[in-house]
Amino acid sequence: MAIERDILKAVEGLPPVLLRQVKDFIVRLKEKKSLKGSPVTDEALAREQARAIKKWAGANLGQGFSGRDHDRVLYGSAR
């Protein structure tokens, strides 16, 4: 695999402190990927956000829920 070789060449000769930082970065990337699971489509993300907004609002927001309504629910009417 060319990518793995390129990565190994890139870290070759780095001081131990930087190698630890690279390792920590890789671990964080792996954790983040495992938490996310498969990539979410825009449509699925929109449905998930709408469910969350309805839960936060504590009411059925009904048909035609717009961006301004979204902001009012999330940030209050003062904004």
ZADO-1210 file (C-alpha; in nm, 4 decimals, padded with zeros to 6 digits):
<atoms>
<atom x="00.0000" y="00.0000" z="00.0000" code="MET" pos="1"/>
<atom x="00.1500" y="00.3280" z="-00.1164" code="ALA" pos="2"/>
<atom x="-00.0298" y="00.5447" z="00.1373" code="ILE" pos="3"/>
<atom x="00.1091" y="00.3512" z="00.4320" code="GLU" pos="4"/>
<atom x="00.4621" y="00.3769" z="00.2895" code="ARG" pos="5"/>
<atom x="00.4173" y="00.7515" z="00.2382" code="ASP" pos="6"/>
<atom x="00.3022" y="00.7938" z="00.5976" code="ILE" pos="7"/>
<atom x="00.5936" y="00.5915" z="00.7315" code="LEU" pos="8"/>
<atom x="00.8389" y="00.7977" z="00.5227" code="LYS" pos="9"/>
<atom x="00.6807" y="01.1205" z="00.6480" code="ALA" pos="10"/>
<atom x="00.7246" y="01.0313" z="01.0160" code="VAL" pos="11"/>
<atom x="01.0695" y="00.8794" z="00.9685" code="GLU" pos="12"/>
<atom x="01.3274" y="01.0680" z="01.1724" code="GLY" pos="13"/>
<atom x="01.0798" y="01.2737" z="01.3739" code="LEU" pos="14"/>
<atom x="01.1703" y="01.3301" z="01.7390" code="PRO" pos="15"/>
<atom x="00.9839" y="01.1156" z="01.9966" code="PRO" pos="16"/>
<atom x="00.7673" y="01.4080" z="02.1100" code="VAL" pos="17"/>
<atom x="00.6317" y="01.4603" z="01.7587" code="LEU" pos="18"/>
<atom x="00.5839" y="01.0868" z="01.7054" code="LEU" pos="19"/>
<atom x="00.3636" y="01.0770" z="02.0165" code="ARG" pos="20"/>
<atom x="00.1609" y="01.3685" z="01.8778" code="GLN" pos="21"/>
<atom x="00.1175" y="01.1863" z="01.5461" code="VAL" pos="22"/>
<atom x="00.0105" y="00.8709" z="01.7307" code="LYS" pos="23"/>
<atom x="-00.2387" y="01.0666" z="01.9440" code="ASP" pos="24"/>
<atom x="-00.3797" y="01.2269" z="01.6300" code="PHE" pos="25"/>
<atom x="-00.4268" y="00.8899" z="01.4625" code="ILE" pos="26"/>
<atom x="-00.5966" y="00.7495" z="01.7727" code="VAL" pos="27"/>
<atom x="-00.8373" y="01.0469" z="01.7794" code="ARG" pos="28"/>
<atom x="-00.9168" y="00.9985" z="01.4098" code="LEU" pos="29"/>
<atom x="-00.9952" y="00.6312" z="01.4664" code="LYS" pos="30"/>
<atom x="-01.2137" y="00.7087" z="01.7689" code="GLU" pos="31"/>
<atom x="-01.3996" y="00.9786" z="01.5788" code="LYS" pos="32"/>
<atom x="-01.4594" y="00.7455" z="01.2839" code="LYS" pos="33"/>
<atom x="-01.5854" y="00.4650" z="01.5060" code="SER" pos="34"/>
<atom x="-01.8233" y="00.7023" z="01.6858" code="LEU" pos="35"/>
<atom x="-01.9667" y="00.8336" z="01.3623" code="LYS" pos="36"/>
<atom x="-02.0224" y="00.5001" z="01.1974" code="GLY" pos="37"/>
<atom x="-02.1104" y="00.5186" z="00.8331" code="SER" pos="38"/>
<atom x="-02.1321" y="00.8563" z="00.6616" code="PRO" pos="39"/>
<atom x="-02.4702" y="01.0224" z="00.6964" code="VAL" pos="40"/>
<atom x="-02.6558" y="01.1510" z="00.3926" code="THR" pos="41"/>
<atom x="-02.7877" y="01.5066" z="00.3883" code="ASP" pos="42"/>
<atom x="-03.1443" y="01.3748" z="00.3980" code="GLU" pos="43"/>
<atom x="-03.0757" y="01.1517" z="00.6997" code="ALA" pos="44"/>
<atom x="-02.9007" y="01.4375" z="00.8784" code="LEU" pos="45"/>
<atom x="-03.1972" y="01.6684" z="00.8136" code="ALA" pos="46"/>
<atom x="-03.4402" y="01.4091" z="00.9543" code="ARG" pos="47"/>
<atom x="-03.2213" y="01.3633" z="01.2630" code="GLU" pos="48"/>
<atom x="-03.2039" y="01.7396" z="01.3184" code="GLN" pos="49"/>
<atom x="-03.5806" y="01.7788" z="01.2747" code="ALA" pos="50"/>
<atom x="-03.6408" y="01.5054" z="01.5348" code="ARG" pos="51"/>
<atom x="-03.4043" y="01.6776" z="01.7762" code="ALA" pos="52"/>
<atom x="-03.5676" y="02.0178" z="01.7231" code="ILE" pos="53"/>
<atom x="-03.9128" y="01.8736" z="01.7853" code="LYS" pos="54"/>
<atom x="-03.7861" y="01.7154" z="02.1044" code="LYS" pos="55"/>
<atom x="-03.6253" y="02.0408" z="02.2193" code="TRP" pos="56"/>
<atom x="-03.9322" y="02.2440" z="02.1335" code="ALA" pos="57"/>
<atom x="-04.1524" y="02.0015" z="02.3230" code="GLY" pos="58"/>
<atom x="-04.4225" y="02.0337" z="02.0591" code="ALA" pos="59"/>
<atom x="-04.5152" y="01.9248" z="01.7123" code="ASN" pos="60"/>
<atom x="-04.3745" y="02.1965" z="01.4900" code="LEU" pos="61"/>
<atom x="-04.6033" y="02.1078" z="01.2039" code="GLY" pos="62"/>
<atom x="-04.5768" y="02.1488" z="00.8317" code="GLN" pos="63"/>
<atom x="-04.3626" y="02.4290" z="00.6882" code="GLY" pos="64"/>
<atom x="-04.1083" y="02.4549" z="00.9676" code="PHE" pos="65"/>
<atom x="-03.8663" y="02.7214" z="00.8389" code="SER" pos="66"/>
<atom x="-03.5139" y="02.8368" z="00.9191" code="GLY" pos="67"/>
<atom x="-03.6392" y="03.1243" z="01.1314" code="ARG" pos="68"/>
<atom x="-03.8533" y="02.8836" z="01.3314" code="ASP" pos="69"/>
<atom x="-03.5479" y="02.6643" z="01.3724" code="HIS" pos="70"/>
<atom x="-03.3444" y="02.9557" z="01.5096" code="ASP" pos="71"/>
<atom x="-03.6273" y="03.0633" z="01.7407" code="ARG" pos="72"/>
<atom x="-03.6484" y="02.7114" z="01.8866" code="VAL" pos="73"/>
<atom x="-03.2750" y="02.6781" z="01.9303" code="LEU" pos="74"/>
<atom x="-03.1807" y="03.0281" z="02.0398" code="TYR" pos="75"/>
<atom x="-03.5010" y="03.1791" z="02.1733" code="GLY" pos="76"/>
<atom x="-03.7029" y="03.4735" z="02.0444" code="SER" pos="77"/>
<atom x="-03.4460" y="03.7323" z="02.1596" code="ALA" pos="78"/>
<atom x="-03.2206" y="03.6656" z="01.8580" code="ARG" pos="79"/>
</atoms>
